[in-house]
Amino acid sequence: MTKLGGAVPAPIRTHNLLFLIGFCAMLVGGCGGGYDTEEATDVCNRAEQGQSSCFNADVMTQCIACFEDCGRDCAQAETCPLQYHCPD
């Protein structure tokens, strides 16, 4: 059996590095915990039904953006009109 010694060839190192970078990007960007637009809109539509007097178009836009950014961690301030924000 031939024993391989020395450094790993550059193409293999580059391939592994590119895989690692892509995998990390997927974890950070693709699985960030935010809802997709449809899920966020559904959540906000339900919130609007329960508190319609404090909802308007600006609140809906803010609500959807918040749930897209931070998912279930999106927080609602007890104000009227309602305000939504991601926790610090």
N, C-alpha and C positions, 0 to 999 in steps of 0.2 A: 504494500500500500504506500502510495506517495504522500509524503507529509507536505502540506502547504505552509510555508513560512513567510514572514515578512508582512508588509502592509496590505491592506485590502485594496484592490484595484479602484481607481478613481470613479469609473462608471457605476460601480456598486454603491460606493459612498454617496455619490450624487443622487442616485435613485432612492436610497434610503432617506436622505435628507429631504428630498422633494415629497416623499410619502409622509414623513413626519410633519412637515409644514402644512400640507393639505389636511392631514388629520386634525391638527391643532386648530386650523381655521374653521373646520367643520364644527368642532366642539364649541368654539367661541361664537361663531357667527350663525351657524345653522341650528344650534340647540340652545339659544339664549333664554328660553323661558317665556318669551313673548308670544302672544296669540297671533294667528294669521288674521287677515282683514275680516274674513267671514265670521270667525269666532268672536273677535272683538266687537263687531257690529251686533251680533246676537246678544252678547252680554249687555251692551249699552242700550239696545232696544228694550230689554227686560227692565233695566234700571229706569228708563224713560217711562215705561208703563206704570211703574210704582211711584214715581215722583214727577209726573208730567208738568206740574206747575213750576218746577225749578229747572226744567230742561228747555234748551233752545238749540238752534243749529250750531252755535259756537261750542256749547257744552258737549254736544254729540261728537263734534270733531275732536275736541280735547279728550273725551272719554275713549274714543276709538284709538287715538294715538297713544294714550297711556297704556291701554291693554295690549297694543301691538308691541310697545317697548318693554313692558315689565310683567305682562301676563297677570297671574292671580295676585301678584304683589302690588298691583295698582291700587292706590288709596283714594278714597272719596272724602273730600272735606265737607263738613256739615254746614254748608252755606247755601244760599239761594240767590242767584243760580248756583248749581253744583259746580265744584271744581275737582279735577282729577289730577293726581301727580304720582310719580314713582317715588318710593321711599329713598332717602339719602343713603 
